[in-house]
């Protein structure tokens, strides 16, 4: 087997593993919200960024990490992702170039919701707040005298 073919074979086999590991790092520690848009200048993406910025308290309280996938560019909590990681992540999630979505992954790493990009952020907060592990978290925080943010 020649070196070029071997290199292609290795990259095809390792990319899904790398993406699975990228998402798996959050399992049982963070919920993940993925914003998907065709480009950085998409109006829906800009609006959601503003809402996320305004609700950092609620984001932190719900242990949410934010991925953005805008065309071939992407980020995790505003830290730039490599282009090949963005491409592989889009493939892994079955996303089309024109998709405008928000995808919520639970603590178990499973997709809990796929919704249009213009869905109010508060709808996701309410859904998270109904999840059993979040309910336990809310009870524990209240028992410790801590504040819990509202959707």
TORDRENTOR-488671 format. One record per residue: residue number from 1; x, y, z of N, C-alpha, C in turn. Coordinates in nm, 3 decimals, always signed. Atoms other than C-alpha are relative to their C-alpha. Layout:
// residues N
<NUM; <X; Y; Z>; <X; Y; Z>; <X; Y; Z>>
...
***
This chain:
// residues 151
<1; <+0.086; -0.117; +0.000>; <+0.000; +0.000; +0.000>; <+0.091; +0.123; +0.000>>
<2; <-0.089; -0.117; +0.006>; <+0.153; +0.334; -0.095>; <-0.032; +0.098; +0.113>>
<3; <+0.010; -0.092; -0.113>; <+0.204; +0.614; +0.157>; <-0.120; +0.095; -0.013>>
<4; <+0.112; -0.093; +0.019>; <-0.057; +0.848; +0.004>; <-0.132; -0.068; +0.035>>
<5; <+0.123; +0.074; -0.029>; <-0.331; +0.585; +0.022>; <-0.011; -0.029; +0.150>>
<6; <-0.002; +0.026; -0.143>; <-0.229; +0.492; +0.375>; <-0.037; +0.127; +0.079>>
<7; <+0.032; -0.126; -0.066>; <-0.246; +0.860; +0.478>; <-0.147; +0.034; -0.010>>
<8; <+0.143; -0.026; +0.018>; <-0.594; +0.899; +0.333>; <-0.082; -0.093; +0.088>>
<9; <+0.072; +0.098; -0.080>; <-0.712; +0.581; +0.502>; <+0.005; +0.036; +0.148>>
<10; <-0.016; -0.037; -0.141>; <-0.576; +0.692; +0.840>; <-0.085; +0.124; +0.033>>
<11; <+0.077; -0.121; -0.028>; <-0.735; +1.039; +0.813>; <-0.149; -0.028; -0.003>>
<12; <+0.142; +0.035; +0.006>; <-1.073; +0.889; +0.715>; <-0.042; -0.071; +0.128>>
<13; <+0.033; +0.074; -0.122>; <-1.062; +0.660; +1.016>; <+0.012; +0.084; +0.126>>
<14; <-0.023; -0.078; -0.120>; <-0.933; +0.916; +1.265>; <-0.090; +0.121; +0.017>>
<15; <+0.083; -0.121; -0.011>; <-1.153; +1.218; +1.184>; <-0.127; -0.026; +0.080>>
<16; <+0.118; +0.023; -0.083>; <-1.475; +1.062; +1.318>; <+0.035; -0.022; +0.147>>
<17; <-0.044; +0.023; -0.137>; <-1.283; +0.952; +1.627>; <+0.033; +0.133; +0.068>>
<18; <-0.037; -0.130; -0.056>; <-1.145; +1.304; +1.680>; <-0.125; +0.082; +0.033>>
<19; <+0.124; -0.074; -0.024>; <-1.494; +1.458; +1.649>; <-0.074; -0.061; +0.117>>
<20; <+0.066; +0.066; -0.112>; <-1.642; +1.199; +1.883>; <+0.069; +0.037; +0.131>>
<21; <-0.074; -0.040; -0.120>; <-1.365; +1.281; +2.133>; <-0.026; +0.146; +0.035>>
<22; <+0.026; -0.142; -0.024>; <-1.428; +1.655; +2.089>; <-0.133; +0.016; +0.074>>
<23; <+0.130; -0.009; -0.067>; <-1.793; +1.612; +2.186>; <-0.002; -0.079; +0.130>>
<24; <-0.002; +0.085; -0.119>; <-1.721; +1.337; +2.438>; <+0.064; +0.068; +0.120>>
<25; <-0.063; -0.071; -0.112>; <-1.507; +1.576; +2.646>; <-0.103; +0.070; +0.088>>
<26; <+0.104; -0.070; -0.075>; <-1.833; +1.738; +2.754>; <-0.093; -0.095; +0.077>>
<27; <+0.095; +0.096; -0.057>; <-2.018; +1.420; +2.849>; <+0.008; -0.003; +0.153>>
<28; <+0.020; +0.002; -0.144>; <-2.146; +1.427; +3.209>; <+0.059; +0.122; +0.072>>
<29; <-0.053; -0.121; -0.061>; <-1.983; +1.768; +3.265>; <-0.070; +0.124; -0.050>>
<30; <+0.059; -0.120; +0.062>; <-2.142; +2.014; +3.024>; <-0.114; -0.040; -0.092>>
<31; <+0.096; +0.007; +0.108>; <-2.449; +2.055; +2.815>; <+0.060; +0.081; -0.114>>
<32; <-0.057; -0.067; +0.116>; <-2.371; +2.173; +2.463>; <-0.113; +0.058; -0.084>>
<33; <+0.091; -0.065; +0.092>; <-2.558; +2.423; +2.250>; <+0.080; +0.035; -0.124>>
<34; <-0.071; -0.022; +0.126>; <-2.450; +2.429; +1.886>; <-0.085; +0.091; -0.088>>
<35; <+0.066; -0.094; +0.090>; <-2.544; +2.729; +1.672>; <+0.054; -0.027; -0.139>>
<36; <-0.039; +0.033; +0.137>; <-2.540; +2.651; +1.300>; <-0.056; +0.104; -0.095>>
<37; <+0.042; -0.099; +0.100>; <-2.551; +2.910; +1.023>; <+0.087; -0.016; -0.124>>
<38; <-0.080; +0.012; +0.122>; <-2.433; +2.931; +0.662>; <+0.123; +0.089; -0.001>>
<39; <-0.115; -0.092; -0.001>; <-2.199; +3.224; +0.739>; <+0.002; +0.080; +0.129>>
<40; <-0.020; -0.083; -0.119>; <-2.063; +3.449; +1.013>; <-0.096; +0.118; +0.007>>
<41; <+0.083; -0.121; +0.001>; <-2.279; +3.742; +0.903>; <-0.150; -0.029; -0.002>>
<42; <+0.140; +0.037; -0.004>; <-2.608; +3.552; +0.930>; <-0.071; +0.075; +0.113>>
<43; <+0.073; -0.082; -0.098>; <-2.864; +3.772; +1.110>; <-0.046; -0.082; +0.120>>
<44; <+0.045; +0.086; -0.110>; <-3.001; +3.482; +1.317>; <+0.114; -0.035; +0.094>>
<45; <-0.117; +0.030; -0.082>; <-2.653; +3.390; +1.436>; <+0.040; +0.121; +0.082>>
<46; <-0.035; -0.124; -0.071>; <-2.578; +3.752; +1.528>; <-0.095; +0.024; +0.117>>
<47; <+0.100; -0.021; -0.105>; <-2.902; +3.776; +1.727>; <+0.022; -0.098; +0.117>>
<48; <-0.022; +0.099; -0.107>; <-2.832; +3.453; +1.918>; <+0.127; +0.032; +0.078>>
<49; <-0.123; -0.040; -0.070>; <-2.478; +3.572; +1.997>; <-0.030; +0.109; +0.103>>
<50; <+0.037; -0.109; -0.092>; <-2.626; +3.887; +2.152>; <-0.077; -0.054; +0.120>>
<51; <+0.078; +0.058; -0.109>; <-2.875; +3.684; +2.355>; <+0.090; -0.080; +0.095>>
<52; <-0.092; +0.079; -0.082>; <-2.602; +3.449; +2.476>; <+0.088; +0.091; +0.084>>
<53; <-0.082; -0.096; -0.074>; <-2.383; +3.742; +2.574>; <-0.079; +0.063; +0.115>>
<54; <+0.084; -0.062; -0.103>; <-2.671; +3.899; +2.767>; <-0.039; -0.097; +0.110>>
<55; <+0.045; +0.100; -0.097>; <-2.750; +3.572; +2.946>; <+0.113; -0.092; +0.047>>
<56; <-0.113; +0.081; -0.045>; <-2.405; +3.454; +3.054>; <-0.027; -0.065; +0.136>>
<57; <+0.034; +0.059; -0.130>; <-2.545; +3.397; +3.403>; <-0.077; -0.130; -0.017>>
<58; <+0.081; +0.119; +0.025>; <-2.801; +3.148; +3.272>; <+0.080; -0.108; -0.072>>
<59; <-0.086; +0.095; +0.070>; <-2.545; +2.986; +3.042>; <+0.088; -0.074; +0.102>>
<60; <-0.089; +0.059; -0.100>; <-2.304; +2.927; +3.332>; <-0.079; -0.087; +0.099>>
<61; <+0.080; +0.074; -0.097>; <-2.580; +2.815; +3.571>; <-0.044; -0.135; -0.054>>
<62; <+0.046; +0.124; +0.062>; <-2.687; +2.546; +3.325>; <+0.115; -0.083; -0.058>>
<63; <-0.119; +0.073; +0.047>; <-2.331; +2.429; +3.251>; <-0.003; -0.019; -0.152>>
<64; <+0.008; +0.004; +0.146>; <-2.370; +2.515; +2.882>; <+0.130; +0.044; -0.064>>
<65; <-0.113; -0.040; +0.083>; <-2.083; +2.525; +2.636>; <-0.058; +0.031; -0.137>>
<66; <+0.057; -0.049; +0.125>; <-2.148; +2.708; +2.309>; <+0.096; -0.025; -0.117>>
<67; <-0.070; +0.018; +0.127>; <-2.027; +2.585; +1.971>; <-0.071; +0.086; -0.103>>
<68; <+0.056; -0.069; +0.116>; <-2.077; +2.800; +1.663>; <+0.062; -0.062; -0.124>>
<69; <-0.045; +0.051; +0.128>; <-2.056; +2.652; +1.316>; <-0.060; +0.090; -0.106>>
<70; <+0.045; -0.097; +0.101>; <-2.078; +2.925; +1.052>; <+0.079; -0.024; -0.128>>
<71; <-0.072; +0.038; +0.121>; <-1.990; +2.796; +0.709>; <+0.114; -0.093; +0.036>>
<72; <-0.117; +0.084; -0.031>; <-1.639; +2.652; +0.731>; <+0.074; +0.047; +0.125>>
<73; <-0.061; -0.051; -0.122>; <-1.557; +2.853; +1.044>; <-0.078; -0.047; +0.122>>
<74; <+0.068; +0.044; -0.120>; <-1.635; +2.758; +1.399>; <+0.076; +0.039; +0.124>>
<75; <-0.062; -0.031; -0.128>; <-1.568; +2.815; +1.764>; <-0.067; -0.080; +0.110>>
<76; <+0.052; +0.055; -0.124>; <-1.616; +2.669; +2.108>; <+0.024; +0.105; +0.105>>
<77; <-0.010; -0.108; -0.098>; <-1.689; +2.936; +2.367>; <+0.092; +0.111; -0.049>>
<78; <-0.071; -0.110; +0.067>; <-1.545; +3.196; +2.127>; <+0.148; -0.030; -0.028>>
<79; <-0.135; +0.041; +0.035>; <-1.219; +3.001; +2.081>; <-0.007; -0.071; -0.135>>
<80; <+0.007; +0.049; +0.137>; <-1.155; +2.929; +1.713>; <+0.032; -0.150; -0.011>>
<81; <-0.023; +0.141; +0.032>; <-1.182; +2.569; +1.592>; <+0.072; -0.009; -0.135>>
<82; <-0.065; +0.023; +0.129>; <-0.973; +2.430; +1.308>; <-0.107; -0.028; -0.106>>
<83; <+0.095; +0.017; +0.110>; <-1.147; +2.428; +0.969>; <-0.037; -0.146; -0.021>>
<84; <+0.034; +0.142; +0.021>; <-1.118; +2.049; +0.936>; <-0.088; -0.053; +0.112>>
<85; <+0.088; +0.042; -0.110>; <-1.277; +2.006; +1.280>; <-0.143; +0.048; -0.023>>
<86; <+0.134; -0.054; +0.030>; <-1.567; +2.229; +1.175>; <-0.066; -0.085; -0.107>>
<87; <+0.054; +0.082; +0.109>; <-1.614; +2.032; +0.852>; <-0.041; -0.137; +0.051>>
<88; <+0.029; +0.133; -0.054>; <-1.598; +1.700; +1.036>; <-0.118; +0.004; +0.096>>
<89; <+0.111; -0.015; -0.094>; <-1.836; +1.822; +1.307>; <-0.132; +0.018; -0.075>>
<90; <+0.121; -0.019; +0.083>; <-2.086; +1.940; +1.044>; <-0.042; -0.134; -0.061>>
<91; <+0.032; +0.132; +0.057>; <-2.063; +1.596; +0.878>; <-0.055; -0.093; +0.106>>
<92; <+0.041; +0.086; -0.111>; <-2.096; +1.416; +1.210>; <-0.145; +0.028; +0.040>>
<93; <+0.135; -0.040; -0.040>; <-2.415; +1.610; +1.288>; <-0.099; -0.003; -0.117>>
<94; <+0.086; +0.009; +0.116>; <-2.551; +1.564; +0.935>; <-0.055; +0.135; -0.044>>
<95; <+0.044; -0.136; +0.032>; <-2.564; +1.938; +0.863>; <+0.026; +0.034; -0.146>>
<96; <-0.015; -0.051; +0.137>; <-2.618; +2.093; +0.520>; <+0.057; +0.142; +0.008>>
<97; <-0.060; -0.135; -0.002>; <-2.434; +2.416; +0.425>; <-0.099; +0.112; +0.029>>
<98; <+0.098; -0.106; -0.019>; <-2.756; +2.618; +0.432>; <-0.078; -0.010; +0.131>>
<99; <+0.074; +0.017; -0.125>; <-2.880; +2.492; +0.771>; <+0.014; +0.120; +0.092>>
<100; <+0.006; -0.105; -0.103>; <-2.982; +2.747; +1.033>; <-0.069; -0.064; +0.119>>
<101; <+0.053; +0.081; -0.109>; <-3.023; +2.548; +1.352>; <+0.065; +0.032; +0.133>>
<102; <-0.058; +0.008; -0.133>; <-2.967; +2.526; +1.723>; <-0.019; -0.145; +0.043>>
<103; <+0.004; +0.140; -0.042>; <-2.882; +2.181; +1.855>; <+0.044; -0.007; +0.145>>
<104; <-0.031; +0.016; -0.141>; <-2.888; +2.095; +2.224>; <+0.040; -0.143; +0.028>>
<105; <-0.045; +0.131; -0.047>; <-2.685; +1.804; +2.359>; <-0.009; -0.002; +0.151>>
<106; <+0.011; +0.012; -0.145>; <-2.762; +1.685; +2.709>; <+0.131; -0.043; +0.063>>
<107; <-0.120; +0.044; -0.071>; <-2.512; +1.586; +2.974>; <+0.045; -0.139; -0.047>>
<108; <-0.034; +0.134; +0.049>; <-2.529; +1.232; +2.831>; <+0.058; +0.002; -0.140>>
<109; <-0.057; -0.013; +0.134>; <-2.404; +1.366; +2.496>; <-0.099; -0.023; -0.112>>
<110; <+0.103; +0.028; +0.101>; <-2.730; +1.284; +2.316>; <-0.069; +0.129; -0.044>>
<111; <+0.075; -0.114; +0.051>; <-2.920; +1.529; +2.095>; <-0.136; +0.003; +0.069>>
<112; <+0.127; -0.019; -0.070>; <-3.212; +1.662; +2.299>; <-0.097; +0.085; -0.080>>
<113; <+0.086; -0.087; +0.078>; <-3.339; +1.919; +2.054>; <+0.075; +0.054; -0.121>>
<114; <-0.045; -0.069; +0.121>; <-3.290; +2.050; +1.701>; <-0.111; +0.099; -0.030>>
<115; <+0.102; -0.102; +0.021>; <-3.469; +2.377; +1.640>; <+0.056; +0.108; -0.093>>
<116; <-0.047; -0.110; +0.086>; <-3.455; +2.672; +1.399>; <+0.087; +0.097; +0.079>>
<117; <-0.094; -0.093; -0.061>; <-3.182; +2.926; +1.469>; <-0.068; +0.117; +0.069>>
<118; <+0.070; -0.113; -0.061>; <-3.441; +3.189; +1.558>; <-0.084; -0.039; +0.122>>
<119; <+0.071; +0.044; -0.120>; <-3.580; +2.983; +1.849>; <+0.051; +0.079; +0.119>>
<120; <-0.046; -0.075; -0.117>; <-3.574; +3.190; +2.169>; <+0.089; -0.086; +0.091>>
<121; <-0.093; +0.067; -0.091>; <-3.286; +3.097; +2.396>; <-0.071; -0.048; +0.126>>
<122; <+0.076; +0.036; -0.121>; <-3.530; +3.090; +2.687>; <-0.073; -0.133; -0.017>>
<123; <+0.063; +0.130; +0.024>; <-3.705; +2.790; +2.524>; <+0.096; -0.113; +0.034>>
<124; <-0.101; +0.101; -0.032>; <-3.381; +2.595; +2.555>; <+0.024; -0.006; +0.150>>
<125; <-0.019; -0.003; -0.145>; <-3.334; +2.709; +2.915>; <-0.114; -0.075; +0.070>>
<126; <+0.115; +0.068; -0.062>; <-3.686; +2.590; +3.002>; <+0.010; -0.151; -0.021>>
<127; <-0.015; +0.143; +0.025>; <-3.620; +2.254; +2.836>; <+0.107; -0.060; +0.091>>
<128; <-0.106; +0.047; -0.088>; <-3.294; +2.214; +3.026>; <-0.050; -0.009; +0.144>>
<129; <+0.049; -0.004; -0.139>; <-3.466; +2.310; +3.352>; <-0.097; -0.114; +0.032>>
<130; <+0.090; +0.114; -0.022>; <-3.713; +2.022; +3.304>; <+0.074; -0.134; +0.003>>
<131; <-0.077; +0.125; +0.005>; <-3.435; +1.763; +3.266>; <+0.028; -0.049; +0.143>>
<132; <-0.019; +0.055; -0.135>; <-3.395; +1.528; +3.565>; <+0.130; +0.041; +0.069>>
<133; <-0.127; -0.036; -0.064>; <-3.027; +1.605; +3.626>; <+0.003; +0.148; +0.035>>
<134; <+0.008; -0.143; -0.031>; <-3.094; +1.978; +3.610>; <-0.091; +0.021; +0.120>>
<135; <+0.090; -0.010; -0.116>; <-3.384; +1.935; +3.855>; <+0.076; -0.032; +0.129>>
<136; <-0.080; +0.036; -0.117>; <-3.145; +1.764; +4.097>; <+0.099; +0.111; +0.033>>
<137; <-0.093; -0.111; -0.018>; <-2.894; +2.046; +4.044>; <-0.069; +0.120; +0.064>>
<138; <+0.077; -0.113; -0.055>; <-3.160; +2.309; +4.117>; <-0.029; -0.025; +0.148>>
<139; <+0.029; +0.032; -0.141>; <-3.263; +2.131; +4.438>; <+0.125; +0.014; +0.086>>
<140; <-0.126; -0.007; -0.076>; <-2.899; +2.103; +4.551>; <+0.043; +0.145; +0.019>>
<141; <-0.038; -0.141; -0.011>; <-2.830; +2.470; +4.478>; <-0.089; +0.073; +0.099>>
<142; <+0.091; -0.067; -0.094>; <-3.139; +2.584; +4.664>; <+0.026; -0.044; +0.144>>
<143; <-0.030; +0.052; -0.135>; <-3.055; +2.359; +4.961>; <+0.127; +0.065; +0.055>>
<144; <-0.125; -0.064; -0.042>; <-2.710; +2.523; +4.969>; <-0.015; +0.151; +0.010>>
<145; <+0.024; -0.143; -0.009>; <-2.871; +2.867; +4.963>; <+0.047; +0.079; -0.121>>
<146; <-0.047; -0.067; +0.122>; <-2.750; +2.944; +4.611>; <-0.120; +0.044; -0.085>>
<147; <+0.103; -0.050; +0.090>; <-2.947; +3.134; +4.350>; <+0.001; -0.083; -0.128>>
<148; <+0.015; +0.069; +0.128>; <-3.079; +2.963; +4.039>; <-0.059; +0.099; -0.097>>
<149; <+0.049; -0.098; +0.098>; <-3.125; +3.174; +3.727>; <-0.129; -0.047; -0.066>>
<150; <+0.126; +0.030; +0.068>; <-3.460; +3.191; +3.556>; <+0.024; -0.003; -0.150>>
<151; <-0.015; +0.004; +0.146>; <-3.508; +3.114; +3.189>; <-0.015; +0.138; -0.057>>
***
